[in-house]
Amino acid sequence: EAAEAANDIQPVDEVVGHQVTSPMYGTILEVLVKEGDSVKKGDNVVILEAMKMENEIATEVAGKVHRIFVTEGEIVKDGAPLVEIV
């Protein structure tokens, strides 16, 4: 059972691009990109609600969205991976 649960977590060593991470604990309100989308540095990729404020989370790099780690309504911790850009 523990091995099955471990499969749900993305191992860090499989990261192939830049990870956009959550700057704080909060709830994902909206995922603004899809896998395969092209993004520019500074584009918003996720809207995170924290302390009753909506926070636009932007990418620090340009590239293509490789993976999305979160879904709308999900609660994330500080530092949690949100989106991977390659």
HELIX and SHEET records of a PDB file:
HELIX    1   1 ALA A    2  ALA A    6  1                                   5    
HELIX    2   2 VAL A   12  GLU A   14  5                                   3    
SHEET    1   A 4 HIS A  18  THR A  21  0                                        
SHEET    2   A 4 PRO A  81  ILE A  85 -1                                        
SHEET    3   A 4 GLY A  63  ILE A  68 -1                                        
SHEET    4   A 4 SER A  38  VAL A  39 -1                                        
SHEET    1   B 4 MET A  53  ALA A  58  0                                        
SHEET    2   B 4 ASN A  44  ALA A  50 -1                                        
SHEET    3   B 4 GLY A  26  VAL A  31 -1                                        
SHEET    4   B 4 ILE A  75  VAL A  76 -1                                        
END                                                                             
